[in-house]
């Protein structure tokens, strides 16, 4: 199996997984680039996975389905381009002869889901949409801090070698904020240098890994004293429990420049 992040729009990635004959794509916000890439690589689109309803993740679904007859799978509780198979937490989607477990991860949107494949060449694979980013997490457009905190907690419990395939190249801006929160984090300093080199060469910073995110992502590190102290300095009156620290960080990130 081969995995490729196909750039789209300004900073999106449409993930393509293929076995050199059939392909699966995740969150195709546009169709033309996907069709062109599949034709260049002589691949037949088999399955489309959708994590949430935002247009930059669903805009190409109808055209791709019409052109290829691909199966479409998406969240049960969000507006979706019909027809499609709707799935909930605990469901298993079999695609390209692999099993993808559905994990409900509300927060960015109310019905956001992720797809996790435990048995994949090299390492487990997580398609997490806009819930977990490298060095960050999604904005809370429809969910609460408690919901997003719980969603991230569930994702962080996956094996450390799980590849994190999120859908935006936000890494450097996220890491700048992470360094403001935790400037003494040596893992973060090294990872930032690596990601800067990747972008300098016009390479993606993704996929990341769950293990790396647990070492450098402040939204997965609300239990760490350094992160708690930074949140308290930024907003002294904010609650100091884990969800309160997370909410302070998320609001801080919303306005960070």
KEZA-119244 format. One record per residue (C-alpha): residue number from 0; residue in one letter; z, x, y. Coordinates in nm, 2 decimals, decimal comma. Each point is the difference from the previous one (the first is absolute). Layout:
<rec num="NUM" residuo="A" Z="Z" X="X" Y="Y"/>
...
//
This chain:
<rec num="0" residuo="X" Z="0,00" X="0,00" Y="0,00"/>
<rec num="1" residuo="X" Z="-0,08" X="0,12" Y="0,35"/>
<rec num="2" residuo="X" Z="0,17" X="-0,11" Y="0,32"/>
<rec num="3" residuo="X" Z="-0,16" X="0,02" Y="0,35"/>
<rec num="4" residuo="X" Z="0,12" X="-0,12" Y="0,34"/>
<rec num="5" residuo="X" Z="-0,31" X="-0,14" Y="0,17"/>
<rec num="6" residuo="X" Z="0,04" X="0,01" Y="0,39"/>
<rec num="7" residuo="X" Z="-0,06" X="-0,32" Y="0,19"/>
<rec num="8" residuo="X" Z="0,04" X="-0,11" Y="0,36"/>
<rec num="9" residuo="X" Z="0,21" X="0,24" Y="0,21"/>
<rec num="10" residuo="X" Z="0,27" X="0,10" Y="-0,25"/>
<rec num="11" residuo="X" Z="-0,02" X="-0,23" Y="-0,31"/>
<rec num="12" residuo="X" Z="-0,05" X="0,12" Y="-0,35"/>
<rec num="13" residuo="X" Z="-0,16" X="-0,23" Y="-0,27"/>
<rec num="14" residuo="X" Z="0,12" X="0,15" Y="-0,33"/>
<rec num="15" residuo="X" Z="-0,26" X="0,03" Y="-0,27"/>
<rec num="16" residuo="X" Z="0,10" X="0,06" Y="-0,36"/>
<rec num="17" residuo="X" Z="-0,28" X="0,05" Y="-0,26"/>
<rec num="18" residuo="X" Z="-0,08" X="0,11" Y="-0,35"/>
<rec num="19" residuo="X" Z="-0,35" X="0,13" Y="0,10"/>
<rec num="20" residuo="X" Z="-0,15" X="-0,34" Y="-0,10"/>
<rec num="21" residuo="X" Z="0,23" X="-0,27" Y="0,13"/>
<rec num="22" residuo="X" Z="0,20" X="0,00" Y="0,32"/>
<rec num="23" residuo="X" Z="0,30" X="-0,17" Y="0,15"/>
<rec num="24" residuo="X" Z="0,05" X="-0,02" Y="0,38"/>
<rec num="25" residuo="X" Z="0,32" X="-0,08" Y="0,19"/>
<rec num="26" residuo="X" Z="0,01" X="-0,19" Y="0,33"/>
<rec num="27" residuo="X" Z="-0,37" X="0,02" Y="0,10"/>
<rec num="28" residuo="X" Z="0,01" X="-0,09" Y="0,37"/>
<rec num="29" residuo="X" Z="-0,37" X="0,05" Y="0,02"/>
<rec num="30" residuo="X" Z="-0,28" X="-0,03" Y="-0,26"/>
<rec num="31" residuo="X" Z="-0,29" X="0,22" Y="0,12"/>
<rec num="32" residuo="X" Z="0,17" X="0,33" Y="-0,05"/>
<rec num="33" residuo="X" Z="0,13" X="-0,09" Y="-0,34"/>
<rec num="34" residuo="X" Z="-0,34" X="-0,12" Y="-0,12"/>
<rec num="35" residuo="X" Z="-0,17" X="0,31" Y="0,13"/>
<rec num="36" residuo="X" Z="0,26" X="0,23" Y="-0,17"/>
<rec num="37" residuo="X" Z="-0,02" X="-0,18" Y="-0,33"/>
<rec num="38" residuo="X" Z="-0,38" X="0,01" Y="0,00"/>
<rec num="39" residuo="X" Z="0,01" X="0,38" Y="0,08"/>
<rec num="40" residuo="X" Z="0,23" X="0,05" Y="-0,30"/>
<rec num="41" residuo="X" Z="-0,18" X="-0,24" Y="-0,23"/>
<rec num="42" residuo="X" Z="0,31" X="-0,22" Y="-0,05"/>
<rec num="43" residuo="X" Z="0,04" X="-0,37" Y="-0,08"/>
<rec num="44" residuo="X" Z="0,28" X="-0,17" Y="0,19"/>
<rec num="45" residuo="X" Z="0,22" X="-0,17" Y="-0,26"/>
<rec num="46" residuo="X" Z="0,32" X="-0,10" Y="0,18"/>
<rec num="47" residuo="X" Z="0,13" X="-0,04" Y="0,36"/>
<rec num="48" residuo="X" Z="0,38" X="0,02" Y="0,06"/>
<rec num="49" residuo="X" Z="0,15" X="-0,14" Y="0,32"/>
<rec num="50" residuo="X" Z="0,35" X="0,08" Y="0,12"/>
<rec num="51" residuo="X" Z="0,02" X="-0,24" Y="0,31"/>
<rec num="52" residuo="X" Z="-0,20" X="-0,23" Y="0,22"/>
<rec num="53" residuo="X" Z="-0,08" X="0,21" Y="0,31"/>
<rec num="54" residuo="X" Z="-0,37" X="0,02" Y="0,08"/>
<rec num="55" residuo="X" Z="-0,02" X="0,37" Y="-0,02"/>
<rec num="56" residuo="X" Z="0,09" X="-0,03" Y="-0,37"/>
<rec num="57" residuo="X" Z="-0,20" X="-0,32" Y="-0,09"/>
<rec num="58" residuo="X" Z="-0,30" X="0,00" Y="0,23"/>
<rec num="59" residuo="X" Z="-0,24" X="0,14" Y="-0,26"/>
<rec num="60" residuo="X" Z="0,11" X="-0,21" Y="-0,30"/>
<rec num="61" residuo="X" Z="-0,24" X="-0,29" Y="0,03"/>
<rec num="62" residuo="X" Z="-0,31" X="0,22" Y="0,04"/>
<rec num="63" residuo="X" Z="0,11" X="0,23" Y="-0,29"/>
<rec num="64" residuo="X" Z="0,07" X="-0,29" Y="-0,23"/>
<rec num="65" residuo="X" Z="-0,33" X="-0,16" Y="0,08"/>
<rec num="66" residuo="X" Z="-0,20" X="0,32" Y="-0,05"/>
<rec num="67" residuo="X" Z="0,17" X="0,12" Y="-0,32"/>
<rec num="68" residuo="X" Z="0,18" X="-0,30" Y="-0,16"/>
<rec num="69" residuo="X" Z="0,32" X="0,21" Y="0,00"/>
<rec num="70" residuo="X" Z="0,33" X="-0,15" Y="-0,10"/>
<rec num="71" residuo="X" Z="0,24" X="-0,04" Y="0,29"/>
<rec num="72" residuo="X" Z="0,38" X="0,01" Y="-0,03"/>
<rec num="73" residuo="X" Z="0,25" X="-0,05" Y="0,28"/>
<rec num="74" residuo="X" Z="0,34" X="-0,13" Y="0,11"/>
<rec num="75" residuo="X" Z="0,10" X="-0,35" Y="-0,09"/>
<rec num="76" residuo="X" Z="0,16" X="-0,10" Y="0,33"/>
<rec num="77" residuo="X" Z="-0,24" X="0,12" Y="0,26"/>
<rec num="78" residuo="X" Z="-0,33" X="-0,14" Y="0,14"/>
<rec num="79" residuo="X" Z="-0,27" X="0,17" Y="-0,20"/>
<rec num="80" residuo="X" Z="-0,39" X="-0,01" Y="-0,02"/>
<rec num="81" residuo="X" Z="-0,04" X="-0,25" Y="-0,29"/>
<rec num="82" residuo="X" Z="-0,07" X="0,00" Y="-0,29"/>
<rec num="83" residuo="X" Z="0,24" X="0,26" Y="-0,14"/>
<rec num="84" residuo="X" Z="0,28" X="0,05" Y="-0,25"/>
<rec num="85" residuo="X" Z="0,33" X="-0,04" Y="0,16"/>
<rec num="86" residuo="X" Z="0,29" X="0,21" Y="-0,13"/>
<rec num="87" residuo="X" Z="0,38" X="0,03" Y="0,05"/>
<rec num="88" residuo="X" Z="0,26" X="0,26" Y="-0,08"/>
<rec num="89" residuo="X" Z="0,02" X="0,09" Y="-0,36"/>
<rec num="90" residuo="X" Z="-0,36" X="-0,10" Y="-0,07"/>
<rec num="91" residuo="X" Z="-0,22" X="0,27" Y="-0,16"/>
<rec num="92" residuo="X" Z="-0,37" X="0,04" Y="0,09"/>
<rec num="93" residuo="X" Z="-0,22" X="0,18" Y="-0,25"/>
<rec num="94" residuo="X" Z="-0,29" X="0,18" Y="0,17"/>
<rec num="95" residuo="X" Z="-0,21" X="0,29" Y="-0,12"/>
<rec num="96" residuo="X" Z="0,21" X="-0,01" Y="-0,32"/>
<rec num="97" residuo="X" Z="0,32" X="0,08" Y="0,19"/>
<rec num="98" residuo="X" Z="0,30" X="-0,22" Y="0,07"/>
<rec num="99" residuo="X" Z="0,11" X="-0,06" Y="0,36"/>
<rec num="100" residuo="X" Z="0,34" X="-0,15" Y="0,06"/>
<rec num="101" residuo="X" Z="0,03" X="-0,23" Y="0,30"/>
<rec num="102" residuo="X" Z="0,30" X="0,07" Y="0,23"/>
<rec num="103" residuo="X" Z="0,08" X="-0,24" Y="0,28"/>
<rec num="104" residuo="X" Z="0,08" X="0,20" Y="0,32"/>
<rec num="105" residuo="X" Z="0,04" X="-0,24" Y="0,29"/>
<rec num="106" residuo="X" Z="0,07" X="0,14" Y="0,35"/>
<rec num="107" residuo="X" Z="-0,33" X="0,09" Y="0,16"/>
<rec num="108" residuo="X" Z="-0,13" X="-0,34" Y="-0,10"/>
<rec num="109" residuo="X" Z="0,19" X="-0,28" Y="-0,18"/>
<rec num="110" residuo="X" Z="-0,19" X="0,02" Y="-0,33"/>
<rec num="111" residuo="X" Z="-0,10" X="0,37" Y="-0,01"/>
<rec num="112" residuo="X" Z="-0,03" X="0,14" Y="-0,35"/>
<rec num="113" residuo="X" Z="-0,05" X="0,35" Y="-0,15"/>
<rec num="114" residuo="X" Z="-0,18" X="0,10" Y="-0,33"/>
<rec num="115" residuo="X" Z="0,17" X="0,27" Y="-0,22"/>
<rec num="116" residuo="X" Z="-0,16" X="0,17" Y="-0,29"/>
<rec num="117" residuo="X" Z="0,25" X="0,20" Y="-0,21"/>
<rec num="118" residuo="X" Z="-0,25" X="0,15" Y="-0,24"/>
<rec num="119" residuo="X" Z="-0,28" X="0,16" Y="0,20"/>
<rec num="120" residuo="X" Z="-0,17" X="0,34" Y="-0,04"/>
<rec num="121" residuo="X" Z="0,22" X="0,26" Y="0,16"/>
<rec num="122" residuo="X" Z="0,27" X="-0,21" Y="0,15"/>
<rec num="123" residuo="X" Z="0,10" X="-0,37" Y="0,06"/>
<rec num="124" residuo="X" Z="-0,19" X="-0,17" Y="0,27"/>
<rec num="125" residuo="X" Z="0,13" X="-0,23" Y="0,27"/>
<rec num="126" residuo="X" Z="-0,23" X="-0,21" Y="0,23"/>
<rec num="127" residuo="X" Z="0,25" X="-0,11" Y="0,27"/>
<rec num="128" residuo="X" Z="-0,22" X="-0,12" Y="0,28"/>
<rec num="129" residuo="X" Z="0,19" X="0,00" Y="0,33"/>
<rec num="130" residuo="X" Z="0,36" X="0,00" Y="-0,14"/>
<rec num="131" residuo="X" Z="0,06" X="0,37" Y="-0,05"/>
<rec num="132" residuo="X" Z="-0,18" X="0,27" Y="0,19"/>
<rec num="133" residuo="X" Z="0,03" X="0,37" Y="-0,02"/>
<rec num="134" residuo="X" Z="0,29" X="0,08" Y="0,23"/>
<rec num="135" residuo="X" Z="0,03" X="-0,37" Y="0,10"/>
<rec num="136" residuo="X" Z="-0,02" X="-0,37" Y="-0,08"/>
<rec num="137" residuo="X" Z="-0,19" X="-0,30" Y="0,12"/>
<rec num="138" residuo="X" Z="0,09" X="-0,20" Y="0,31"/>
<rec num="139" residuo="X" Z="0,20" X="-0,32" Y="-0,06"/>
<rec num="140" residuo="X" Z="-0,26" X="-0,26" Y="0,10"/>
<rec num="141" residuo="X" Z="0,13" X="-0,28" Y="-0,23"/>
<rec num="142" residuo="X" Z="0,31" X="0,12" Y="-0,18"/>
<rec num="143" residuo="X" Z="0,35" X="0,11" Y="0,08"/>
<rec num="144" residuo="X" Z="0,16" X="0,35" Y="0,00"/>
<rec num="145" residuo="X" Z="0,20" X="-0,10" Y="-0,31"/>
<rec num="146" residuo="X" Z="-0,32" X="-0,10" Y="-0,18"/>
<rec num="147" residuo="X" Z="-0,18" X="0,32" Y="0,09"/>
<rec num="148" residuo="X" Z="0,30" X="0,21" Y="-0,09"/>
<rec num="149" residuo="X" Z="0,02" X="-0,16" Y="-0,34"/>
<rec num="150" residuo="X" Z="-0,37" X="0,04" Y="-0,05"/>
<rec num="151" residuo="X" Z="0,02" X="0,37" Y="0,08"/>
<rec num="152" residuo="X" Z="0,30" X="0,03" Y="-0,22"/>
<rec num="153" residuo="X" Z="-0,19" X="-0,13" Y="-0,30"/>
<rec num="154" residuo="X" Z="-0,30" X="0,23" Y="0,06"/>
<rec num="155" residuo="X" Z="0,23" X="0,30" Y="0,04"/>
<rec num="156" residuo="X" Z="0,14" X="-0,07" Y="-0,34"/>
<rec num="157" residuo="X" Z="-0,34" X="0,07" Y="-0,16"/>
<rec num="158" residuo="X" Z="-0,04" X="0,35" Y="-0,17"/>
<rec num="159" residuo="X" Z="-0,01" X="0,29" Y="0,25"/>
<rec num="160" residuo="X" Z="-0,35" X="0,10" Y="-0,12"/>
<rec num="161" residuo="X" Z="-0,15" X="-0,34" Y="0,09"/>
<rec num="162" residuo="X" Z="-0,30" X="0,04" Y="0,23"/>
<rec num="163" residuo="X" Z="0,05" X="-0,20" Y="0,31"/>
<rec num="164" residuo="X" Z="-0,34" X="-0,15" Y="0,10"/>
<rec num="165" residuo="X" Z="0,06" X="-0,17" Y="0,34"/>
<rec num="166" residuo="X" Z="-0,29" X="-0,13" Y="0,21"/>
<rec num="167" residuo="X" Z="0,03" X="0,18" Y="0,34"/>
<rec num="168" residuo="X" Z="-0,02" X="0,36" Y="0,12"/>
<rec num="169" residuo="X" Z="0,31" X="-0,03" Y="0,21"/>
<rec num="170" residuo="X" Z="0,17" X="0,30" Y="-0,15"/>
<rec num="171" residuo="X" Z="0,01" X="0,24" Y="0,29"/>
<rec num="172" residuo="X" Z="0,13" X="-0,26" Y="0,25"/>
<rec num="173" residuo="X" Z="0,26" X="-0,11" Y="-0,26"/>
<rec num="174" residuo="X" Z="0,11" X="0,36" Y="-0,05"/>
<rec num="175" residuo="X" Z="0,04" X="0,06" Y="0,37"/>
<rec num="176" residuo="X" Z="0,25" X="-0,29" Y="0,00"/>
<rec num="177" residuo="X" Z="0,17" X="0,12" Y="-0,31"/>
<rec num="178" residuo="X" Z="0,06" X="0,34" Y="0,16"/>
<rec num="179" residuo="X" Z="0,16" X="-0,17" Y="0,30"/>
<rec num="180" residuo="X" Z="0,24" X="-0,17" Y="-0,24"/>
<rec num="181" residuo="X" Z="0,07" X="0,30" Y="-0,23"/>
<rec num="182" residuo="X" Z="-0,11" X="0,32" Y="0,18"/>
<rec num="183" residuo="X" Z="0,20" X="0,22" Y="-0,25"/>
<rec num="184" residuo="X" Z="-0,18" X="-0,13" Y="-0,31"/>
<rec num="185" residuo="X" Z="-0,17" X="0,31" Y="-0,15"/>
<rec num="186" residuo="X" Z="-0,21" X="-0,21" Y="-0,24"/>
<rec num="187" residuo="X" Z="-0,13" X="-0,20" Y="0,29"/>
<rec num="188" residuo="X" Z="-0,10" X="0,32" Y="0,19"/>
<rec num="189" residuo="X" Z="-0,19" X="0,13" Y="-0,30"/>
<rec num="190" residuo="X" Z="-0,17" X="-0,33" Y="-0,07"/>
<rec num="191" residuo="X" Z="-0,10" X="-0,04" Y="0,36"/>
<rec num="192" residuo="X" Z="-0,17" X="0,34" Y="0,00"/>
<rec num="193" residuo="X" Z="-0,19" X="-0,09" Y="-0,32"/>
<rec num="194" residuo="X" Z="-0,11" X="-0,34" Y="0,14"/>
<rec num="195" residuo="X" Z="-0,11" X="0,16" Y="0,33"/>
<rec num="196" residuo="X" Z="-0,21" X="0,25" Y="-0,20"/>
<rec num="197" residuo="X" Z="-0,16" X="-0,29" Y="-0,20"/>
<rec num="198" residuo="X" Z="-0,10" X="-0,19" Y="0,31"/>
<rec num="199" residuo="X" Z="-0,12" X="0,32" Y="0,17"/>
<rec num="200" residuo="X" Z="-0,25" X="0,03" Y="-0,29"/>
<rec num="201" residuo="X" Z="-0,07" X="-0,38" Y="0,02"/>
<rec num="202" residuo="X" Z="0,16" X="-0,06" Y="-0,34"/>
<rec num="203" residuo="X" Z="0,23" X="-0,30" Y="-0,07"/>
<rec num="204" residuo="X" Z="0,37" X="0,06" Y="-0,01"/>
<rec num="205" residuo="X" Z="0,02" X="-0,26" Y="-0,28"/>
<rec num="206" residuo="X" Z="0,10" X="-0,07" Y="-0,26"/>
<rec num="207" residuo="X" Z="0,36" X="0,10" Y="0,05"/>
<rec num="208" residuo="X" Z="0,26" X="-0,03" Y="-0,27"/>
<rec num="209" residuo="X" Z="0,32" X="-0,20" Y="-0,03"/>
<rec num="210" residuo="X" Z="0,20" X="0,32" Y="-0,04"/>
<rec num="211" residuo="X" Z="-0,15" X="0,15" Y="0,32"/>
<rec num="212" residuo="X" Z="0,07" X="-0,32" Y="0,19"/>
<rec num="213" residuo="X" Z="0,36" X="0,00" Y="-0,11"/>
<rec num="214" residuo="X" Z="0,04" X="0,35" Y="0,15"/>
<rec num="215" residuo="X" Z="-0,19" X="-0,06" Y="0,33"/>
<rec num="216" residuo="X" Z="-0,02" X="-0,37" Y="0,09"/>
<rec num="217" residuo="X" Z="0,28" X="-0,12" Y="0,22"/>
<rec num="218" residuo="X" Z="-0,05" X="-0,36" Y="-0,12"/>
<rec num="219" residuo="X" Z="0,09" X="0,11" Y="-0,35"/>
<rec num="220" residuo="X" Z="0,29" X="0,21" Y="0,12"/>
<rec num="221" residuo="X" Z="0,23" X="-0,25" Y="0,18"/>
<rec num="222" residuo="X" Z="0,28" X="0,12" Y="-0,23"/>
<rec num="223" residuo="X" Z="-0,01" X="0,35" Y="0,14"/>
<rec num="224" residuo="X" Z="0,26" X="0,09" Y="0,26"/>
<rec num="225" residuo="X" Z="-0,26" X="0,18" Y="0,22"/>
<rec num="226" residuo="X" Z="-0,21" X="-0,32" Y="0,01"/>
<rec num="227" residuo="X" Z="0,30" X="-0,22" Y="0,06"/>
<rec num="228" residuo="X" Z="0,12" X="0,22" Y="0,29"/>
<rec num="229" residuo="X" Z="-0,35" X="0,00" Y="0,16"/>
<rec num="230" residuo="X" Z="-0,02" X="-0,38" Y="-0,02"/>
<rec num="231" residuo="X" Z="0,35" X="-0,03" Y="0,16"/>
<rec num="232" residuo="X" Z="-0,09" X="0,24" Y="0,28"/>
<rec num="233" residuo="X" Z="-0,32" X="-0,20" Y="0,07"/>
<rec num="234" residuo="X" Z="0,18" X="-0,34" Y="-0,01"/>
<rec num="235" residuo="X" Z="0,38" X="0,04" Y="0,01"/>
<rec num="236" residuo="X" Z="0,07" X="-0,37" Y="-0,03"/>
<rec num="237" residuo="X" Z="-0,22" X="-0,06" Y="-0,30"/>
<rec num="238" residuo="X" Z="0,15" X="-0,08" Y="-0,35"/>
<rec num="239" residuo="X" Z="0,06" X="0,31" Y="-0,21"/>
<rec num="240" residuo="X" Z="-0,05" X="-0,14" Y="-0,34"/>
<rec num="241" residuo="X" Z="-0,32" X="0,10" Y="-0,18"/>
<rec num="242" residuo="X" Z="-0,21" X="-0,30" Y="0,11"/>
<rec num="243" residuo="X" Z="0,13" X="0,04" Y="0,36"/>
<rec num="244" residuo="X" Z="-0,10" X="0,37" Y="0,00"/>
<rec num="245" residuo="X" Z="-0,34" X="-0,10" Y="-0,13"/>
<rec num="246" residuo="X" Z="-0,04" X="-0,27" Y="0,26"/>
<rec num="247" residuo="X" Z="0,09" X="0,25" Y="0,28"/>
<rec num="248" residuo="X" Z="-0,25" X="0,25" Y="-0,14"/>
<rec num="249" residuo="X" Z="-0,28" X="-0,26" Y="-0,02"/>
<rec num="250" residuo="X" Z="0,06" X="-0,12" Y="0,36"/>
<rec num="251" residuo="X" Z="0,02" X="0,36" Y="0,12"/>
<rec num="252" residuo="X" Z="-0,33" X="0,08" Y="-0,17"/>
<rec num="253" residuo="X" Z="-0,16" X="-0,30" Y="0,16"/>
<rec num="254" residuo="X" Z="0,04" X="0,15" Y="0,34"/>
<rec num="255" residuo="X" Z="-0,01" X="0,37" Y="-0,09"/>
<rec num="256" residuo="X" Z="-0,26" X="0,21" Y="0,19"/>
//
